[in-house]
Amino acid sequence: MQDIKIGILTLSDRASAGIYEDKATPEIQKILSSYIKNELKFVCELIADEFELIKEKLLFLVEQKCDLIITSGGTGPALRDVTPEATKAVCEKMLPGFGELMRLKSLESVPTAILSRQSAGICKKSLIINLPGNPKAIRECLEPVFPAVPYCLDLIEASYIEANEEVIKIFRPKKK
């Protein structure tokens, strides 16, 4: 089985300044470790919500050959929330269905989900998915979209994910 390299970029002014603990990064690691059978190598970054810095770190993770890059935070409507804009600036293709499904699923729990601006896109051979910063919302948003992630990685010629089908069912078209 191939190793899978996963970049985690957590955006938080306060956590990056040491004002409070980053709970998003370990939650993402825990979820993905339960979903994926392959050996995982995480490259983690914790930075402030700064547009140019986010772009720089996303491109760094792409250059590190991360198959999947998960961002956490910066997806709301606040003035400092610029993660989707930075993601769009580095991606060749955007995948709006990811954000649409995440918001739809979140609406089952909270009416303010319509304020969230999760998105996803492709930069070279990396799939970038923007998640909210709240650990509960991270799981809530990643679960409905993950079944499409391995096939998306196949299509962009990234590494081949073996899913833990006891935890999450993925979809790949049957080969003819």
N, C-alpha and C positions, 0 to 999 in steps of 0.2 A: 504494500500500500504506500502511495506517495505521501510525503509530509505535506501539510497544508500550512502556509504562512498567512497569518491573520494580523492585520494592523488594527489597533484600537486607538482612536484619537478622541480623547475626552476633553470637552470644552467647558471650562468653568473658571471664571475670574477668581472666585473665592477658594475653590479647591486648589487651583494652581498657586495661589498665594499662601496656602497652608492654613487658611481660616477654618476650613472643615475638611473632613476625610472624603476622599474620592470613593464613592460606593458603586459608581457606574462601571468602572473598569473590571473589578472582580465579578460583578454580576454578568457582564457580557462573556467573560472567560468561562464562568460556570455554565451558562446556558449553552454556549457553543461546544464546550467539552462534553456535554451530555448529548448533543445532537450529532456530533461527528465522530466516527470511529478512527479516522486517520490520526497519526501523531500530529499534534498542533504546536506550532511555534508562534508565539505572540510577540509582536513588536508594539509596545505601548508608549503613548505620549499623552501628557496632561498639560494643557496650555490654556491661556486666557482667550476670551472671545475677541480675537483680532483678525480681521479679514485676511490681510496679507500673510500673517503667521499660519492661519488655517490652510491657506493655499500652499504655502511652503511645506508644511508638514504632510499634507495629502500627497504632494508630489514626491516627497522623501519616501513615504510608505510605498508608493507605486514603484519608485526606483529600487526599493528593497525587495521587489518582486512579491509583494503581498498579493495573494489571490483575492482575498476579501478584506475590505477595509470598512470597519464599523466606526461611525462617529457617534458620540453621545453628547447631547446638549446643543444649545444654540438654535433650536428649531422653532422657537416661539415667535410672537410678534413684537417683542421688546426691541428697542433700538439697537442693543448690543448683539442680538441674535442674528448672526450672518452665516451660519453654517451652510444652509442650502445655496446661498449665493456663491460662496467659496467653492462648493462642490461643483456647481454648474460651470464656474470659471475654469475648472481643470478637466472637465469631462468632455469627451467627444460625442457621447450619446447620453441622453437622459432617459430614465425609465419611470414615467409618471405613475404607472400602475402600482408600484411599491408604496408610494406615499398615499395613494387613494385607498388601498387596502388597509394600511396601518391606521389611517384616520377613521375609516369605517368601523374597524374592530374596536378602536378606542372609544368611539361614540356609544358603544354598549355600556361603558363604565362611567363616562363623564361627558357632559354636554359641551364643555370647553375644548374638546378634541378638534373642533373645527378651526381653532386658533393655531393648531400645530401645523408645521410646514415640512414634515418629513419628506425626504426625496431619496432618489437613488440614481446612479449613473455609472458609466463605464469610462475609465481612463486607461488606455492601452489594454493590458490583460488583467486589470483589477476591477472588481465590482465594489463600488462605494455605496454604503447604505447609511443614511442619516437617521438616527434614533433620538428620541427625547432623552433627557438627562435623569429622569426619575427611575430608580431600579424597577419598580413595579411596572411602569410604562414600557421599559426596555423589553421585558419579557412579553408583555401584552402585544407589542408591535412586532417583535422578531418572530414570534411563533406563527402568525398567519402567512408571512412572506417567505420564511425559510424553505418551505417545500419547493419553491422555484429557484432557489439559489444554486444548488448543484448543477442543474441543467443550464442555467445562465453561465456558470463558469465553464461548462463544456463548450458552449457556443462561442465564448471569447477565447478559447484555447488556453485556459488557466488549468490549475491542477484538478484532478478528479477526486471529488469528495465521496467517501463512503459514509452514508448516513446510518445512524443507530436507529433502525426501523422500530425498535421496541419503544423508543422515546418519541420519534417524529417520523411521519410518512412523507417521503419526497416524491416528486414526479419527474420521470424521464420518459420520453416517448419510446415505445418498443421499437427495437431495431428490426428492419425487414430482412 
